[in-house]
Structure formats: structure tokens, C-alpha cells
């Protein structure tokens, strides 16, 4: 995990993703498995590949519902939807974060992002 995270930090995303995937396969039930999956999705978002990021971030929610990376995954999913101009999906995801992760320090960021989306020009959003 440490080597994978170091690769992520050094922006060697392909290497990091490979190492994180290997980690998840080997340690599916480990406490860091949700974080490993999160970093895979986050790396695609950094590379501005929001559709791919969404697919990977959803795995955090699907496979690690009680993990500590759920709030981060939801926030990044909302960002990915925003970049895809799917504002209604972004809003729904942010609402989900606020409701299900109310004690998360990211709930405040989610509320601010909702306000920002509401201020967008109407032609920005496709949904």
C-alpha cells in the first residue's frame, strides 16, 4: 500500500493503479482496501478522466460501504459528474454525502459545492 501511495504522490498513476489493484486483490477485507480503491478513482479524476473515475469511485460505495473513504468517494463522484456537466447527478451525490455522512468534515464542502452548482449558467448543465 505504501509503495502504491508513494507512486500516486509522485503522479505515476499507472504504476499506482496497478499496485493498488494488486493490493485490493490480495487484501480484499483489509482496512485499507477502500482507500486503495478510492485512490484508483481519484487518479483518474486528476487525469481529467471523469467517466473512468466514476466507475472506480462507485466501487468504493459498492464494496466498502462502511469504509472511511466513502465520503471522499462521494465528493469526488460529484466532481466527476460536474465535469461531465451532469449537474442533477452531482447534486444527488452531494445530497447523499450530506445525508449519509453528516459527521464528515467533507459535508461542509459538499454544501458549498451544491451552492456553486446552483449558481452555474443554465447552459452549463446537460442534466
N, C-alpha and C positions, 0 to 999 in steps of 0.2 A: 504494500500500500504506500509506504513512504517513497519508494522509487517512482511509482506511478504519479504521486502527487508532486514530487520534485520535477518530473518531466512536464506535468501540467504547468507548474510555476515557471518553468523555462520556456513555455509556449511550444513545446514539442508535442503537439496534440495527438498526432497519430500514434506516437510511442505511448503516450499516457493512456489513450483509449485502449490500446492493446493490453497494456499492463493492468488497467482497471478491469477489463473484461475477464482476463485470466484470474484475477483476484476474486471476482464475483463467482466465477465457475467453481473455484476451489473452496471458497468460504461463503457459500450462499447465506448461511444463517449468522454470520459474524456481525457484530455491531457496526462495523464499518462498511458493510455491503451496500447499504442505502447511500452512503456518502460516495462510494466508488461509482455507483450508477448515476448519482447527481452530477459528478464531475464529468462524466462522459457527455451528458446532455449539455452541461454548461460550456464545454469546449466547443460544441457546435454553435452555440449562441455567440461565443467570442469570435468565431469564424464567420459570423453572419449567415448561418445556415439554419434559419428558424424552423423550417419544416422538419428537418432531421433532428434538431434539438427537441422539438415537441415529442417526437416518437420516443426518444431516450428518456426524457423527463417524466413522461407518463409511466414508465416502468418503475420509477421511484414510488409513485402513488399506488400502482397496481401490486407491486411485490413487497413493499416496505411501509405499509400504512401507518405503523406505529413507530417508524424511524424518525430520527431527529432532522432529516433532510427534507421532510415533506413540505415545510413552509418555504424553504428556498426553492424547491422544485416548482411549487405553485407560483411563486413570484416570477421565476424565470419563464414558466409556461405563459404567463400573462404577457411578459415582454415579447416572447416569440409570436404570440397571437397579434400583438400590437404591430410588430414589424411586418406581419403578413396582412395588415390592415383589417383583421378580423376583430373589430372592436367589441362586438357583443360577446364573443368568446373570451376576450381579455377581461371584460367586466365580470362575466360569470366566474372566471377563475379567481379574480381578485376578491369577489364576494365570498367565494368558497374559502379562501385563505382567511379572510376576516372572521368568518363564522366558525370555522373548524379549528383555527389556530389562534384564537383570540389572545392568548397569553404570549404569543410570539413577538419578539421585537420587530419583526417584519410586517406586522399588522398595520403599523403606522405608515410604512412605505406603501403598502397596498392601498390604504385610504387616499394617500396623496396621488398615487398613480391613477386611481379612479377619477379624482378631480381633474387631473391633467387630460385624461381621455375625454371627459365631458366637455372640455374647452376646445377640442380639436375642430378644425373646419369640417363641415358636414361631408365634403367630398373626399376626405381622407379615408374614411372607413368604407369598406365594401360590404360589411355586415354589422 
